[in-house]
Amino acid sequence: MPINKEFRKSFLLVIVVLLLASVTPAQQQNVATAIDEMLQKEFKANEPGAAVIVVKDDKTLFRKGYGMANLELGVAVEPDMIFRIGSITKQFTAVAILMLAEQGKLALTDEITKFLPEYPTQGKKITVEHLLNHTSGIKSYTSLPEWLPLWRKDMSLDELFAIFKDKPMDFVPGDSWSYNNSAYVMLGAIIEKASGQSYKDFIEKRIFEPLGMKHSFYDSTSAIMPRRVSGYSRGKDGFVNCAYLSMSQPHAAGSLVSSVDDLALWDAALYTDKLLKPESLKRAWTPARLNDGRMTHYGYGWAMNEYEGHRMISHGGGINGFTTHARRLPDDRLFVSVLTNRDTGNPNPEMLTKKIAALIIGKPYRAPVAITLPVATLDSYVGEYEVSEKEKVKISREENKLMLSMGAAKVEILSSSETEFFSPAGRFTFIKEGGKVTAMIWHNDYGLDQKAKRKEQP
């Protein structure tokens, strides 16, 4: 009698949970089979794909490529190939800053004008640390509409600064948290001033070369990079080549390329003092505290969270043609990375690294179960919610679906209870006072949980 396929998958998951405490070569195959079956569902063989690696206790448990590295040539992804890593770049930038701090060439408490004397701080005290943990209040240039037509232009740092430096600040430094690419470009400039090297040279010669990261570079659209994959976006009729972006623009916020093998080398180095003292890394992995005492989930270039009592330190990246994620569980000595060459965000590398890690630590991820709420209940949430004076979220109903809109982006949010909702954009809780919906909390796994007050209905 043939074994039912679903039963076989469930059985494999149980085997993984029971045996991972002491992984023998035979047991590693069970791990690989379970992960492989998960990922084959996500990545079709004839579409842009992914490279995936899982390292536990310094041993590679899983390493494989999926889908196509180049659609035109029909070349499949292999795990040693090179991807743009987007904002995973930020952790390399943060470590570079901490290396310079250990050398006495800067202090995290230094005001940015020590290195960028011409930068207009609008009367505010902005420190290097404010840049590292996204609490500076400086406007992020990637959120500005005037940046979009400039993608193809090679730009100097001064030209990049000119896009955002005179914009009103979003908040007083340290008062709030907002993900900020401008801040990390500025950190790149500070690295150059403090070290006397270009950002590219510092990262490649002071980090990549000593660690043996031979497939990691500052990206260049003109350079020949063997094993580099092509990046894709989803168009109206299928996948298309991603829009051109001069890699001078993401700079220290997102211009690096790497492979899953090299990222595993990087992760292994973070357990040693090859680059930094333990106390410096501990500081990088400590969530920022705001001026009013509120805690964020973000340190320097990494986000910190827990899953079932296990610490997780991670970061993702999204850039033209690519979405990526790297997750480390230091107490479990576990590293998982998924690099994709599609920028649609689906399949979601962040969720995949979480599911793989959860499987390996013996606590398989269970997605929230959506329930159906009465239309009248959904209608009670419809309205406009103010995150800040300039940021607003709109909740609308389309038939029996509740939709969240912010700018041009719109996503369905599903209910797990009468007041709790979830989506790829995050988790949401609606607040009721006296039976009336007054606010919504947007739970952010990276930065700061944000409360949006409901605008009074006319």
C-alpha positions in Angstrom: 0.0 0.0 0.0 1.6 3.3 -1.1 2.4 5.9 1.6 0.2 9.0 1.4 2.3 12.0 0.3 1.0 14.4 3.0 1.6 11.7 5.6 5.1 11.3 4.3 5.8 15.0 4.6 4.4 15.1 8.2 6.5 12.1 9.1 9.6 13.8 7.8 8.9 16.9 9.9 8.6 14.8 13.0 11.8 13.0 12.2 13.6 16.4 11.9 12.2 17.7 15.2 13.2 14.5 17.1 16.7 14.0 15.6 18.2 17.4 15.2 19.8 17.6 18.6 22.6 15.3 17.4 22.7 15.3 13.6 24.4 12.4 12.0 25.0 12.2 8.2 22.0 10.0 7.7 19.8 12.4 9.7 21.1 15.3 7.7 19.4 13.8 4.7 16.0 13.9 6.5 16.6 17.6 7.2 17.5 18.3 3.6 14.5 16.4 2.3 12.1 18.3 4.5 13.6 21.7 3.6 13.8 20.8 -0.1 10.1 19.9 -0.3 9.2 23.2 1.4 11.2 25.2 -1.1 10.2 23.3 -4.2 6.7 24.5 -3.5 7.9 28.1 -3.5 10.2 28.3 -6.5 9.2 27.0 -10.0 12.0 25.5 -12.1 11.3 27.9 -15.1 11.0 31.2 -13.0 13.6 33.3 -11.2 14.8 31.4 -8.2 16.9 31.4 -5.1 20.1 30.1 -3.4 19.6 28.7 0.1 22.0 27.7 2.9 21.5 26.3 6.4 24.5 26.0 8.7 24.2 24.5 12.2 27.1 24.2 14.6 29.6 25.1 11.8 28.2 22.2 9.7 26.3 22.9 6.4 23.0 21.0 6.7 21.5 22.3 3.5 22.8 24.1 0.4 20.9 24.3 -2.9 19.8 26.4 -5.8 16.2 26.7 -7.2 14.8 28.2 -10.4 16.6 30.2 -13.0 19.6 32.4 -12.6 19.0 33.7 -16.2 15.7 33.3 -18.0 17.0 34.2 -21.4 19.8 31.6 -21.4 18.0 29.0 -19.4 20.7 28.9 -16.7 19.7 27.4 -13.4 20.6 28.9 -10.0 23.5 27.1 -8.2 24.3 27.9 -4.6 27.7 29.5 -5.2 26.2 32.2 -7.4 26.3 35.9 -6.7 23.2 38.0 -5.8 22.6 41.6 -4.9 21.9 41.4 -1.2 20.2 44.9 -0.8 20.0 46.0 2.8 21.9 43.1 4.2 24.6 45.5 3.3 23.8 47.5 6.4 25.3 45.0 8.8 28.6 45.3 6.9 28.4 49.1 7.2 27.6 48.9 10.9 30.6 46.6 11.5 32.9 48.9 9.6 31.8 51.8 11.8 32.4 49.7 14.9 35.8 48.7 13.6 36.7 52.3 13.2 35.3 53.0 16.7 37.6 50.3 18.2 40.5 51.9 16.4 39.7 55.3 18.0 39.0 56.9 14.6 35.4 57.8 15.6 33.0 57.5 18.5 29.3 56.6 18.2 28.5 59.7 20.2 30.3 61.9 17.7 28.0 64.4 16.0 27.8 63.8 12.3 29.2 67.3 11.6 32.6 66.2 12.8 32.8 64.2 9.6 30.2 66.0 7.4 30.8 69.6 8.4 28.6 71.0 5.6 25.6 68.9 6.4 22.6 71.1 7.6 21.4 69.5 10.8 18.6 72.1 11.2 19.8 72.9 14.7 19.5 69.3 15.9 22.2 67.1 17.5 22.5 64.1 15.2 25.1 61.4 16.2 26.7 58.5 14.4 24.6 56.2 16.6 21.4 57.9 15.5 22.3 57.0 11.9 23.1 53.4 12.9 19.8 52.6 14.6 17.5 54.6 12.3 16.5 57.2 14.9 18.0 60.3 13.3 14.8 61.8 11.9 16.6 62.6 8.6 14.4 62.1 5.5 15.1 58.8 3.7 15.8 59.6 0.1 14.2 56.3 -1.2 10.8 57.5 0.0 11.0 60.8 -2.0 9.2 60.9 -5.4 11.9 63.0 -6.9 14.4 60.2 -6.5 12.5 57.8 -8.8 13.5 59.5 -12.1 17.1 59.5 -11.1 17.7 55.7 -10.9 19.9 55.5 -14.0 22.3 58.4 -13.0 25.7 57.7 -11.5 25.8 60.0 -8.5 28.5 61.2 -6.0 27.7 61.2 -2.3 27.3 65.0 -2.4 24.7 64.6 -5.2 22.9 62.0 -3.2 22.9 64.2 -0.1 21.4 67.0 -2.2 18.2 65.0 -2.7 17.4 64.9 1.0 19.6 67.2 3.1 17.3 70.2 3.0 14.1 68.3 3.6 12.3 68.9 6.9 13.2 66.2 9.4 10.6 63.6 10.3 11.2 63.9 14.1 13.7 65.1 16.7 16.7 62.7 16.7 16.0 59.9 19.2 12.3 60.6 19.5 11.1 57.9 17.1 12.3 55.2 14.7 12.0 55.1 10.9 13.9 52.9 8.5 16.3 55.2 6.8 18.5 54.6 3.7 19.8 58.2 3.8 21.4 57.5 7.2 23.3 54.5 5.9 24.6 56.4 2.9 25.8 59.0 5.3 27.5 56.3 7.4 29.3 55.3 4.2 30.6 58.8 3.8 31.7 58.8 7.5 33.6 55.5 6.9 35.4 57.2 4.0 36.3 60.3 6.0 37.5 58.4 9.1 39.4 55.6 7.3 40.8 57.5 4.3 39.6 54.7 2.0 36.6 54.5 -0.3 33.6 52.6 1.2 34.2 49.9 -1.5 37.9 49.5 -0.6 37.2 49.4 3.1 34.6 46.7 2.9 36.4 44.6 0.3 39.9 44.8 1.8 39.1 45.0 5.5 36.2 42.6 5.7 35.7 40.4 2.5 39.4 39.6 1.8 40.4 38.7 5.4 37.3 36.4 5.8 37.9 34.7 2.4 34.6 36.0 1.0 35.7 35.6 -2.6 32.2 36.0 -4.1 31.4 39.3 -2.4 31.9 42.8 -3.9 30.6 46.3 -4.1 28.3 46.0 -7.0 28.9 47.5 -10.4 26.6 47.1 -13.4 29.5 47.3 -15.8 32.0 44.9 -14.1 32.2 41.3 -15.2 31.4 39.1 -12.2 31.5 35.4 -12.9 28.5 33.5 -11.4 26.4 36.7 -11.1 22.7 36.0 -11.5 20.3 38.3 -13.4 17.5 40.2 -11.5 13.8 40.2 -12.4 10.6 41.9 -11.7 7.1 40.7 -12.3 5.3 42.5 -15.2 1.8 42.4 -16.4 2.4 39.3 -18.6 5.1 37.6 -16.6 8.7 38.3 -15.5 10.7 41.1 -17.0 14.3 42.3 -16.5 14.4 44.5 -13.5 14.7 48.3 -13.9 18.2 49.7 -14.1 19.6 51.2 -11.0 23.0 52.8 -10.7 24.7 51.1 -7.9 26.4 54.4 -6.9 23.1 55.3 -5.3 22.4 52.6 -2.6 26.0 52.9 -1.6 26.5 51.8 2.1 22.8 51.2 2.4 22.5 48.5 -0.2 25.1 48.2 -2.9 26.9 44.9 -2.0 26.6 41.5 -3.7 27.4 38.2 -2.2 26.6 34.4 -2.2 25.0 32.3 0.5 28.4 30.6 1.0 30.1 33.9 1.7 27.3 35.0 4.0 27.8 31.8 6.0 31.5 32.7 6.3 30.5 36.2 7.5 28.2 34.7 10.1 30.9 32.3 11.4 33.3 35.2 11.8 30.8 37.0 14.1 31.3 34.3 16.7 35.0 35.2 16.8 37.1 38.4 17.4 38.5 38.4 13.8 36.7 41.7 13.1 35.4 43.1 16.4 35.5 42.5 20.1 32.5 40.7 21.6 31.4 43.9 23.5 31.2 45.8 20.2 29.0 43.1 18.6 26.9 42.9 21.7 26.2 46.6 21.3 25.3 46.1 17.6 22.7 43.5 18.7 21.2 45.6 21.5 17.8 47.2 20.5 17.8 51.0 20.5 16.0 52.9 23.3 14.2 56.1 22.3 14.3 59.3 24.2 11.1 58.5 26.1 12.3 55.0 27.1 10.5 53.0 24.4 12.4 50.1 23.0 12.7 49.3 19.3 13.6 45.9 17.8 16.7 47.3 15.9 20.3 47.7 16.8 23.0 48.6 14.3 22.3 47.0 10.9 20.4 44.1 12.4 16.9 43.5 13.8 16.4 41.5 17.0 13.4 39.3 17.8 12.5 36.1 19.6 10.7 33.0 18.3 9.4 30.4 20.9 12.1 31.6 23.3 14.9 31.5 20.8 16.8 34.7 20.0 16.8 35.7 16.3 19.1 38.4 14.8 18.3 39.1 11.2 18.0 41.5 8.2 16.5 41.4 4.8 17.1 43.2 1.6 15.0 44.5 -1.3 16.5 46.1 -4.4 15.8 46.1 -8.1 15.6 42.5 -9.2 16.3 40.9 -5.8 14.8 40.1 -2.3 17.0 38.5 0.3 17.2 37.5 4.0 19.8 36.3 6.4 18.9 35.0 9.9 21.1 34.0 12.8 20.1 32.2 16.0 23.2 32.7 18.1 22.1 30.5 21.0 21.4 27.7 18.6 24.5 28.4 16.5 22.2 28.4 13.5 22.4 30.4 10.3 19.9 30.5 7.4 20.0 32.6 4.3 17.7 32.8 1.2 18.8 35.0 -1.7 16.3 35.4 -4.6 16.6 37.1 -8.0 13.1 38.5 -8.1 11.9 41.7 -6.4 8.3 40.8 -6.0 8.7 39.8 -2.4 6.8 36.6 -3.0 8.0 34.0 -2.2 9.1 36.0 0.9 12.7 35.2 1.9 12.2 36.5 5.4 9.3 34.1 6.0 11.2 31.2 4.4 14.3 31.7 6.7 11.9 31.8 9.7 10.2 28.6 8.7 13.4 26.8 8.0 14.9 28.0 11.4 11.8 27.1 13.2 11.9 23.6 11.7 15.5 23.0 12.7 15.1 24.1 16.3 12.1 21.7 16.7 9.3 24.3 16.8 7.8 24.3 13.3 6.2 27.5 12.3 2.4 27.6 12.2 0.9 30.5 10.3 -2.1 32.3 11.9 -5.4 30.8 10.8 -7.7 33.2 9.1 -11.3 33.4 10.3 -14.3 35.0 8.6 -15.8 38.1 10.3 -19.2 39.6 9.6 -19.2 42.4 7.1 -20.5 44.7 9.8 -17.4 44.0 11.9 -15.2 44.7 8.9 -17.0 47.9 8.2 -16.4 49.1 11.8 -12.6 49.3 11.0 -13.0 51.2 7.7 -11.5 54.6 7.8 -8.3 56.6 7.8 -5.6 56.2 10.5 -2.9 58.7 11.2 0.6 57.2 11.9 2.0 60.8 12.0 1.0 64.2 10.6 2.2 63.1 7.1 1.8 59.3 7.2 -1.7 57.9 6.9 -3.1 54.4 6.5 -6.4 53.8 4.9 -8.5 50.8 5.7 -11.2 49.9 3.2 -13.5 46.9 2.5 -13.7 45.3 -0.9 -16.6 42.7 -0.8 -15.7 40.5 2.2 -12.0 41.6 2.3 -10.4 44.2 4.5 -7.7 46.1 2.6 -4.8 48.3 4.0 -3.5 51.1 1.8 -0.4 53.2 2.3 0.4 55.4 -0.6 0.1 53.4 -3.8 0.6 50.1 -2.0 -2.5 48.0 -1.1 -2.6 44.7 0.7 -5.4 42.4 2.1 -5.2 41.9 5.9 -6.7 38.7 7.3 -8.3 38.3 10.7 -7.1 35.8 13.3 -9.6 37.2 15.9 -12.1 40.0 16.1 -9.4 42.6 16.6 -6.2 40.9 15.4 -5.2 40.9 11.7 -2.1 39.8 9.8 -0.6 40.1 6.3 2.8 40.0 4.6 3.1 43.6 5.7 2.9 42.7 9.3 0.5 42.2 12.2 -2.2 44.7 13.2 -4.4 45.2 16.3 -7.4 47.4 16.3 -8.1 49.2 19.6 -11.7 49.7 20.8 -12.7 52.1 23.5 -16.3 52.1 24.7 -17.2 49.8 21.8 -15.8 52.3 19.2 -12.6 51.7 17.1 -10.2 54.4 18.0 -6.8 53.3 16.8 -4.7 50.6 15.1 -1.3 49.3 16.3 1.1 48.2 13.5 3.4 45.6 15.0 6.8 46.0 13.4 9.3 43.2 13.8 12.2 45.5 12.7 11.7 48.8 14.3 9.0 50.3 16.5 5.4 49.2 17.0 3.4 52.2 15.7 0.0 53.3 16.9 -2.1 55.0 14.3 -5.1 57.0 15.6 -8.3 56.8 13.7 -9.4 60.0 12.1 -12.8 61.1 13.3 -15.6 60.2 10.9 -17.6 63.1 9.5 
